[in-house]
Amino acid sequence: MDSFDEDDLYRALDWLQANQERIERALAPKLEPGAAFLYDVTSSYFEGQCNELAAHGYNRDGKRYKKQVVAGLLTDAQGEPLSIQLYPGNTTDPQSFQPTVEKLKVRFGAKEIVLVGDRGMIKKMGKAAVEHEGRRLILRCNPATRERDRQRRLSQYQRIEQRLAAGNERLAKKPRAKVETLRKQAQGWIDHYGFSAWLTINVSGRVVSWTKDEAVAVELALLDGCYVLETDVPVAAADTRTVHTRHMNLIEVERDFRTMKTGLLEIRPIFLRKAERTEGHALVTMLALKLVRALDRRVAPLGLTVEDAVARLNGVRLVGLGERQLALWRLPDSYAAAQQEILAALPALPAPKLSLKIPVKHRLTQPRRGRVSPLK
């Protein structure tokens, strides 16, 4: 290439943002009535202070003092990305939900949709956009989560028990230490862990202890690992198992976010300033995510990860034809076994001749009669 700098990248981002709706609509599969969609949000932080979308908000990246942008990812029921939308960093989850419903209705022409999101997102405003009939409450229990909840509660109980023992030892050794101070601390520990329903603080002389209501503790433990799914989808459209499966599919969206924010794609940190270019940057990441998912589907049966496949494909090199100044190239005719295994799993491509020289480029786009252009 004769020249290439950041202005070329900026122009590409401008074009992508201006054509985002058309691109997403063209790549979206045909939507059937009653189709299910998944929606979740995340945030990405900025380096700098001047981005037009940057604002302080609930930071999921743990960057407490950095401004951020909120990203909403819409996928189909299998987690295949359909659309990504950016919002100012102080946008709450429910505020991003309503535009997503409108996008499904207008841009994608979806009807009788089922939209799956978490409890913090689909609040009153979101429900008003999709709810037409009553609601169903579905109780689920995960045995693994139940055991984890029990172990966590036991660990927390032992932790405050050790703190209380240390506090009583301090009261015994230091006559000027205040009993009321330890009592308030113990009550704070119990409240912090949510144990106030079955632990009661007692003070006897200079000793602070608690009374444990075993019956209440056993009753509360019955809810370990349990959670409730709320839906307005009628049983005829989705039975209990289907509703639960769609809820569990949200894990796919969370995995997509992890792929977009770290590893191969790295949507963060963001160094852009203009809102339109930041939106173009997000679209690039979503399109790359679609490529990653497509590659994963093809190489997973080979026992390989996407990282493995990319590492092997990095060994593919163009072969120069003729003098260097001709800038005429083509792909090789054969590859090493490791590379061939990946290429065999991908769509078959011809070996194109590539050149930046005007005469050769013209011949590639307008081949001689009877010859097929290698660009097709």
N, C-alpha and C positions, 0 to 999 in steps of 0.2 A: 504494500500500500504506500502510495506516495506520501501521504500525511494522515495523521490520526491523533487527536488530542481530546481533552475533556469536552470541548464544544460539540464534537460528534456524539459523545455520550448524552449530553444534555438534549440535543436534537432528537435522539432516539427516545429518551424518556418523555419528551413533550409529545411526540407522535403516539407513543403507547397510551399515555393518559387520555389524549383526545379520542382515541379509538377503542378505549377499554370496553365500552358497552358492546360494540360490534364484535370485538374479539371474544368476549365471554359468551355472547349469544351464539356465535358460530361454533364454539368448542363444546357448548352444553349439549348433552344427549336429549333426545326427544322425551318430554316429560308427560307421563301418563296421569290421568286423574287419580287422586288419592296418593300420589307419590310422597315419600317421606324425605325430609331434608334435615341436616344437622347444622347447628350454628353455635359458635363459641367465639369468645373474644380473648385477646391478649394485649400486651403492651410492649413497645420497644423504646429504648431510651436514645437520646441524642447526645452527640458531642458538640457542644456549643449552645447558644441561647437564641439564635435568630431564625429558626425554622417557623414557618407560618402556622403549622399545626401543633407546635410544641407548647405544652402546658404541664403544670404539676398536677399529679393525680395519684390514684392508688397504683403503686409501682410494683408489678409482679416480678421484675428483674432484681429487686433488692437494691436498686440505685436510688437511695433516698433523696439525694440532692440534685438529681438530674431531671430535666424536663423529658416528657415522653409523648408518644402518640399511641392511640388505641386502634387496634386492627381487628376487624370482624371478618371471620372466614366462614363462608357458606359452602356446604358440600352436599352431595347426594347421600342416600342411605348407606352407601358403601364407603363413604369418606372421600370420594373423588371431588376435588375442588371445583366449584362453579364460579365463585366470585369472591373478591376481597375488597373491603372498603375501609378507608382510614377515617378516623375522627380525631378531634383535638384531644390532648392528653387528659383533660379533666372530664371527659364524657363518661357517664356511668353505663353499666352494662344494659339496663333496660332502655336507655335512650337510643342505643344502637339497634334494638330489636325491631322497632316499628319500621324503620327504613328497609330492613331486610325483608319483611313481609311484603311491603310495597314493591320491592325489587322482584320478588318471585311472581307477583301478580302482573306487573307491567312488563318488565324486561324479558322474563322467561315465559310469560303467559301461562303460569301454573294455575290449576283449579283444584279445589278440594284438597289443599295441601295439608300435610302433617309436619309440623316443625318441632324439632326436639332441641331443648336447651336445658341448662341447669336452673335450679330454683331461684338463684339470685338474679337471673336474667329475665325470665318470663314472669314479671310481676303484673300489677294491675293494668298498666298501659299496654304491655305485650299481650296479655290475655284478651283484652278488648279487641285486639286486631285479629284474633284467630278463633275466639270462643263463640259458639253459636248455641250450643245446647248445654246440658248439665256437665258434671265432672265425675270421673272415676278415681278412686284412691286404691292403689295397689301396694300391698305390703310385701316387701321382699327381705330375705335374710341371707347374708353371705357367711358361711361357717368360718372361712379364713379370717374375715373381718371381725367376726365375733370373738375368736380367740385372741386376735390382736388387740381388740378393745379391752378384754379382760387383763391381758398382760400389761397394757399401758396403765390401767387403773391401779393394778397392784404396785407397779413401779412408782406411780405418783403417791400412793398411800404410804409406801415405805420411805419416800423422800421427805414428806412432811413429818412423818413419825421421827425420823432422824433429826430434823430441824427442831422439833419440839423437845426432844430429849436433850439436845445441845443447849436450848434455851433454859430448860429447868436446871441444868447443871450450872449455867451461868448465874441463875438466881440464887442457887445454893452457895456459890463461892463469893458472890458480890452482894453484900447486904443493901447497897445503895441502888442496885438494879431494880427497875420497876416491874411489878407483876402485870400491870395494865398494858405495858408496852408489849410484852410477850403475848398476852391474850389477844390484843389487836392484830399482832403479826399472825398468830395461829388462825384467827378468823379469816384474815386475808388469804392465807394459803388455801384454806378449805373452800372459800368462795371462788378463788381463781380456778381450781380444778373441778368445781361443780359438785362438791361433796356435802354441801350444807343440808341436803335433804336427809342424809343418814348419819352425819357426824355433828355432835353438839359439844361446844366448848364448855368446860367446867373449871372453876377455880377453887382450890382448897388450900388456904394458907398461902404459902409461896410456891405452890405447885399448880401448873396449868396442865389439864388433861382433856380428854374428850370421851364422850359416850357414843358407842356405835349401835345404831338400830339395825340389827341383822335382818329383820323381816323386810324393811324398806330397801336395804341393799340388795337382797335377793330379788325383790320385785323389779327394781331398776335394771338389774343385770339381765333380765329377760329380753330387754330391748337391744342388747349388744349385737352389733352386726346387722341391725335392722334399719330399713329406710323405706320411705313411702314415695311412690311415683304418682303424680297427679296428671290426668289427661282428660280431655273432653272428646276423644275419639271413641265412637261407639264400638261395642263389642263385635258387631258384624264386620267392621272395617279392620279391627286389630284386637285379637284376644290378648289375654294377660301375658303369655309368653312373647308375643310379638312386641308388645309395648316395652317389655323388659329388654328384649334384644335391641330395639332401637335406642333405648337409653344407654345401653352398654356400648353402642356404636360411637357414642361421643368420645370414647377413648381414642378412636381413630383420628378425630379432629385434634385432640390434644397431642397425639403423636405427630400429626402434620405440623403443628405449631413448633414442636421441638425440632423437627427437621428444618423448618424455615428459619428459626432463630439461631440455631447452632449447627455445627457440622458442615455439611456440604454447601448450604445456601446462604446462611448468615445475613438475614435481613437487618440485624443489629450489629454494631451501632450505626446510626444514620447520620451522614455528614451533609446532607442537602439542606437547602433553605426554603425553596419555593414549594408551596403545597402541591402544585400539579406534578412537579418532578418527584416529590416524595411518593405520591400516588402511583406514578409510573414505576418507581423503584419497587413498590409493593407488588405491582402486577408482574414485574419481571420475576420476583421471587415465587409468586404463585404459579406462573408458567413453568418455572424450573422445577417446582414441586410436582407438577403433573408429569414432567419428564422423568423425575426420580421414581415416581410411583409406577410409571409404565416400564421403566428399566427393571425395577424390582420384580414386577410380575414375570418378566422374561428370564431373569437370571436366578431367581429363588429356586426353581426346580433343579438347577445345577448345583445347589448347595452353596451359592455365592451371595455376597452382599453387594449392594450398589457400590460401596467403596472399592470392593474387589474388582468389579467390572470396570469402573472408571480408571483404576490403577493399570489394568491390562490395556485398556484402550489408549492410555497415554503413550503406549509404545508404537502406535500406528503413526507412520510418517509419510509425507508426500515424497514422491520421487521426481527430481528435476529432469526435464527433457531438453536437450540441446544446450546452447550457451545460456549462462546465467542471466544475461541481459534480456533474453527472450521472455523471461518470467513465465515459462510454460511448465506445468506440473501435472501430475496424475497420481492416483493412489496405486500402490504396488499390486502385483497380480497374486501374490501369495503372502501368508502371514505365519508367524509362529503359532504352535498348537494352542497356547494359552489365549492368544488374541483371536484365533479362528473360532474357538469355542464360544466366545462372546459374540463375535460377528455373526455366527450361524444362528444365534438366538434373536438377532435383530432383523428388521425388514431388509430384504436384499436391495442393495444400491449399486448402480453402475459405477465404473471408475471414471469420474469426470476429468476432463482436461480443463484446468483453470489458468487464467492469465489475466493480468491487468492491462496488457497491451491492447490498444484499440482494434487492430486488425483481427487478432485472435478472438477477442470478445465478440466482435461482430459475427465471426464465423460460428461461434458457439450458439448464439441466439438465432442466427439465420443460416442454418446449414445448407450445403449444396443439395440440389434435387436428388432424392433417392437415399439420402443419409439422415439418420435420426440424430438430433442434437443430444449430446451426453448430458445436457442439463435437465432433460425431461425424465 
